[in-house]
Amino acid sequence: VSVAWHARGNGKKMRRRDKWLSEPVRILATMWFDPHTISFEDDPYPVYRRLRDEEPVHRYGDTEPLWVLARFDDVSAAIADWHTFSSVGSTCYRGGEIDQRQLITTDPPVHDALRRTTREHFSPKAVAALEDSIRAETASLLEAVRGTESLDVAGAFAWQLTVAVISGLLGIPESDQAPLLGWYQARTYSDDAVRAAEGQADFDRYFDELAAERLARPTDDFTGHLMRLVEAGEVDETDAIALLRDVFEGGVDVPANLIANAVLALAERPEQRAHIVQAREDTAAARLAVEELARFETPIQYIPRIATADVELHGELIPSGATVLLLLGSANHDERQFEEPELLDVTRRATRTVAFGAGVHFCIGAPLARLEARLALPELLAVLPEYDVVEPVRRPRGDPVMRALLSLEVAR
Ligand code: HEM
């Protein structure tokens, strides 16, 4: 169980957080909003609709209640107001045991200083320079499966692409990528506690060692850049390592799920697939398609905040100190904002979604993730003019935050 993909990072804290989140969920087992049920994970949208219509501010859990915001306007307003809906203390950082500052658990001005370190390597301009390598990686992955009758579009394509791309940016050698991905997936998605703990330990150790190596011999990649800032005393070493882990996590997991969910959603919509393939040289059209796919199956379903004051909304009182979950997946399906939200339309001008968050925490990887999806998806669909998803589709259990697909077998 985790509150947000980016909060999983840090061993013992993760277990603390698991405890406080999962307990009220188990006790109450509410029919309203229980992200831990299989039916919710398979199809959260009817629950979201009910929340938006009947209880847009929903309190859930007894001992340590959580507050859930479901409508687009409320979610957007909360994301924009970091003074009232703070990231400090959200996720695993309850109880003031802070020993690392992460982007997602800080507010300005600490947040600004950390965030500045990413500006150079994640800007749209820096990311545009990766276009050729993303195209080459896509082509080589598709070449490897040429002529096969079935293909795991998640495990053998999307995750392989994203691990290669973010590793290039971080300077992670090719030979380390497969084991690192294995540790990452075990630690994040395994329901075997021992495997998950081992994965966590190996994953953490890897970044400690990478940082130490780059401190000794700085390189031109993002890791080297961060370590130079550490050397100059501008960034704390622990914070820098946490940032590396978070960037790897966001860079691998979220865009892989964006691409895999897109293939799943498009399985029943051949005309939309054809549009994406035909529009691949039309950057504007391809961009719109990616935004719509991110809206339709929002990879990060919700993000946590802590209310810093009593907030009255729709007749409910959210008390100061409460944890508030902002349901991005619901906001992106709000009929008050989107016409026919349950309709996937890759030509829709869904440019104002909350798929990548907003405000000071707006996703730093958005330009890169959008580029990866825009370049890779049409190429993948072009080699799959006809396909059927092999049932059953299994989402990993135990992490309802992410609409995740570790494997998605399609037959052509
Ligand atoms: C290259 C891929 C990606 C990387 C490296 C990345 C990295 C990050 C990082 C480091 C943050 C924290 C920013 C901050 O707190 O200031 C963030 C935030 C966020 N990212 Fe990404 N991300 C990637 C892809 C995606 C994708 C594909 C989505 C969804 C479509 C996404 C959704 C979000 C959201 C919703 C937040 C806001 C979290 C919050 O406000 O609490 N990310 N991302």
Boltz pocket constraint, residues with backbone or C-beta under 6 A from the ligand:
constraints:
  - pocket:
      binder: B
      contacts: [[A, 6], [A, 103], [A, 104], [A, 105], [A, 115], [A, 166], [A, 246], [A, 247], [A, 248], [A, 250], [A, 251], [A, 252], [A, 254], [A, 255], [A, 258], [A, 294], [A, 298], [A, 299], [A, 300], [A, 303], [A, 304], [A, 328], [A, 354], [A, 355], [A, 356], [A, 357], [A, 358], [A, 360], [A, 361], [A, 362], [A, 363], [A, 364], [A, 365], [A, 366], [A, 368], [A, 369]]
      max_distance: 6.0
